[in-house]
Amino acid sequence: MTWFSTIFLKNRRFVNFGLAAILFLLITFSPNVVRPLLGNICSSIFFYPFAELKYYIIELQDASRENRLLEKQLTEASLQLEILSEAKRENQRLREVIGFDPPENFRLIPVKIVTLYQNVYPIAAVINKGSRESIKINQPVINRFGLVGKIKEVMPDFATVTLLTDPMNAVSGRVAETREIGIVRFSPDKGMYFDNLPADSDIEPNHLVISSGLGGVYPAGLSLAIVDSVTASRGDILKTVYLKPTVNFFKIDELYVLTGGEQ
């Protein structure tokens, strides 16, 4: 092999010339065979990296579309979960209301709050049903915790409820334990309080105050408040009684209009 390497090195110029001549003859006399072969070789050498880059970009685009699709599906699943969770909570609240027996000759119409008006405290609410659903002025409005207010204005598809936190909306109340009667009022300064209760009254903290039924608007027995504190100074004619409403007016959601018992 040494003598072959020596001959090749000494005659390298002639060898290269010979190879070039052979390639020229092949291209000249056999173009249909050699030229496509050379074209394929050149394409493979020069265009292979670009082809790989193209395939890589296509894969990235496919992955991006798949990620967007998965993100959309995840968002939709999360929204559906929230809807189901709220439905479960609403179902639980409705189950609690089922235990409430409407007064005689009354029936319940479930309604939703559309708008809540408030200054320091909520004082009124717009509900999503009106005269088309047999709702009328002065009908009582309740939730599962007790009396919320009464219907003040009515439109075909909406109605306005004035709440017990409206200073103009006083209610005749009765102490469930002692059967004494007074007026339940509300003011932004005092909160809810029991007015017109004599100083010798037997009312005590934690007593329950319910609607008395007097006045012909609210039926008797609806929960209004729990007695929070009772004070009376020497010589006073009336006791000072502060109440804690049974309804949290900052969290009212499902409401029910009592219909059918109008006088």
C-alpha positions in Angstrom: 0.0 0.0 0.0 3.0 2.3 0.5 3.9 2.3 -3.2 0.2 3.1 -4.0 0.2 6.1 -1.7 3.5 7.3 -3.2 2.2 7.0 -6.8 -1.1 8.8 -5.8 0.7 11.7 -4.2 3.1 12.1 -7.0 0.3 12.0 -9.6 -2.5 13.7 -7.6 -2.9 16.4 -10.2 -3.4 13.8 -13.0 -5.8 11.8 -10.8 -8.0 14.9 -10.0 -7.9 15.8 -13.7 -9.0 12.3 -14.6 -11.9 12.2 -12.1 -13.0 15.6 -13.4 -12.9 14.4 -16.9 -14.9 11.2 -16.0 -17.5 13.4 -14.2 -17.7 15.7 -17.3 -18.3 12.8 -19.6 -20.9 11.3 -17.4 -22.8 14.6 -17.2 -22.4 15.2 -21.0 -23.4 11.7 -22.2 -25.7 10.6 -19.3 -27.5 13.7 -18.1 -30.7 11.8 -17.2 -28.8 9.8 -14.6 -26.1 12.1 -13.2 -27.9 15.4 -13.1 -30.8 14.2 -10.9 -28.3 12.4 -8.7 -26.3 15.5 -8.2 -29.4 17.6 -7.7 -30.6 15.3 -4.9 -27.1 15.4 -3.3 -27.1 19.2 -3.4 -30.6 19.4 -2.1 -29.8 17.1 0.7 -26.7 19.1 1.7 -28.0 22.6 1.4 -31.7 22.4 2.2 -31.7 19.7 4.9 -31.2 22.2 7.8 -34.0 24.5 6.5 -36.3 21.5 6.2 -35.6 20.5 9.7 -36.2 24.1 10.9 -39.6 24.1 9.0 -40.7 20.9 10.7 -39.6 22.3 14.1 -41.7 25.4 13.5 -44.7 23.4 12.5 -44.4 21.3 15.6 -44.2 24.4 17.8 -47.3 25.8 16.1 -49.2 22.6 16.7 -48.1 22.6 20.3 -49.2 26.2 20.7 -52.7 25.4 19.3 -53.0 22.4 21.5 -52.0 24.5 24.6 -54.6 27.2 23.7 -57.2 24.5 23.3 -56.3 22.9 26.6 -56.4 26.3 28.3 -59.8 27.0 26.9 -61.1 23.6 28.1 -59.6 24.2 31.5 -61.3 27.7 31.8 -64.6 26.2 30.7 -64.2 23.4 33.2 -63.4 25.9 36.0 -66.4 28.0 35.1 -68.7 24.9 35.1 -67.3 23.9 38.5 -68.1 27.4 39.9 -71.6 27.2 38.5 -72.1 23.8 40.0 -70.7 24.9 43.4 -73.1 27.9 43.4 -76.0 25.7 42.5 -75.1 23.4 45.4 -75.0 26.3 47.8 -78.3 27.6 46.5 -79.8 24.1 46.8 -78.7 24.0 50.4 -80.2 27.4 51.2 -83.5 26.3 49.5 -83.5 23.2 51.5 -83.3 25.3 54.7 -86.2 27.4 53.5 -88.4 24.3 52.8 -88.7 24.0 56.6 -90.6 27.4 56.7 -94.3 27.0 56.8 -96.0 30.1 55.3 -98.8 31.6 57.5 -102.3 30.5 56.7 -103.6 31.6 53.3 -100.1 32.8 52.2 -97.8 31.2 49.6 -94.2 31.8 48.8 -92.9 33.4 45.5 -89.1 33.0 45.2 -87.4 36.2 43.8 -83.9 37.4 43.1 -82.3 40.8 43.9 -81.5 42.8 40.8 -80.3 46.0 42.5 -79.5 46.9 46.1 -79.7 50.5 47.3 -77.7 51.5 50.3 -76.1 54.5 52.0 -74.5 53.2 55.2 -76.9 50.3 55.3 -79.0 48.7 52.6 -82.4 50.4 52.6 -84.1 49.0 49.4 -83.8 46.4 46.7 -85.2 45.8 43.3 -86.4 42.2 42.6 -86.9 40.3 39.4 -90.6 39.8 39.5 -93.6 42.1 39.5 -97.3 42.3 38.8 -97.1 39.6 36.2 -96.4 37.2 39.1 -99.2 38.6 41.3 -96.9 40.7 43.4 -98.6 43.7 44.9 -97.7 46.7 47.1 -97.3 46.0 50.9 -96.8 42.3 50.5 -94.2 41.0 53.0 -90.8 39.9 51.8 -88.8 37.3 53.8 -85.8 35.0 53.6 -85.0 31.9 55.7 -83.9 34.0 58.7 -86.9 36.2 59.0 -88.7 39.4 57.8 -86.7 41.4 55.2 -89.2 44.2 54.3 -92.3 44.8 52.2 -93.1 45.6 48.6 -93.2 49.4 48.0 -93.5 49.8 44.2 -94.6 47.3 41.5 -93.9 47.1 37.8 -94.9 44.4 35.4 -91.6 42.5 35.7 -89.9 44.2 38.7 -90.7 45.4 42.1 -89.0 47.5 44.8 -88.7 46.2 48.4 -88.3 48.6 51.3 -86.1 46.9 53.9 -86.4 47.0 57.7 -83.2 49.0 57.7 -85.1 51.9 56.1 -85.8 54.4 58.9 -89.3 55.0 57.5 -90.2 51.3 57.7 -91.3 50.6 61.3 -92.8 47.3 62.3 -95.1 46.3 65.2 -93.2 43.6 67.1 -93.8 41.3 70.0 -91.4 39.7 72.5 -91.9 36.0 71.9 -91.1 35.1 75.6 -93.1 37.8 77.4 -95.7 38.7 74.7 -95.1 42.4 75.2 -95.6 44.6 72.2 -93.5 47.5 70.9 -92.3 49.2 67.7 -89.2 47.9 65.9 -87.3 50.8 64.3 -84.0 51.3 62.6 -81.7 54.3 62.4 -78.1 54.7 61.1 -77.0 56.0 64.5 -78.7 53.5 66.8 -79.1 50.5 64.5 -82.2 48.4 65.2 -84.0 49.1 68.5 -87.3 48.4 70.3 -89.4 51.5 70.9 -92.4 52.1 73.2 -91.5 49.4 75.7 -92.4 50.3 79.3 -89.7 50.6 81.9 -91.2 47.7 84.0 -91.1 45.3 81.0 -89.6 41.8 81.6 -87.7 41.8 78.3 -84.1 40.5 78.6 -81.1 40.0 76.3 -81.4 37.0 73.9 -85.2 37.2 73.8 -86.7 36.8 70.3 -88.8 39.6 68.8 -91.3 38.6 66.2 -93.9 40.4 64.1 -97.1 41.0 66.1 -99.5 40.9 63.1 -101.0 44.3 64.0 -101.5 46.7 61.2 -102.6 44.2 58.6 -99.3 44.2 56.6 -97.2 41.6 58.2 -98.5 38.3 59.4 -97.8 37.4 63.0 -94.8 35.2 64.0 -92.1 36.3 61.5 -88.7 36.6 63.1 -87.4 40.2 63.4 -84.5 40.4 65.9 -82.8 39.1 68.9 -82.6 41.4 72.0 -79.0 42.6 72.3 -79.1 44.9 75.3 -81.6 46.4 77.7 -81.1 49.5 79.9 -83.4 51.7 82.0 -82.4 54.6 84.2 -84.2 55.6 87.3 -87.2 57.6 86.5 -87.4 56.5 82.8 -90.8 55.7 81.4 -89.5 53.5 78.6 -86.7 51.0 78.4 -83.8 51.4 75.9 -83.7 48.1 74.0 -81.2 47.5 71.2 -81.8 44.6 68.8 -79.7 42.4 66.5 -81.7 41.7 63.3 -82.1 38.0 62.5 -81.5 38.9 58.8 -78.1 40.0 57.7 -79.0 42.8 55.3 -75.5 42.8 53.8 -75.9 39.2 52.7 -79.5 39.0 51.4 -79.7 36.8 48.3 -82.7 34.6 47.8 -85.9 36.3 48.9 -89.6 35.2 49.1 -92.7 37.3 48.7 -95.6 36.2 50.8 -98.7 36.5 48.7 -102.4 35.5 49.1 -103.0 36.9 52.6 -103.8 40.5 51.7 -106.7 42.0 53.6 
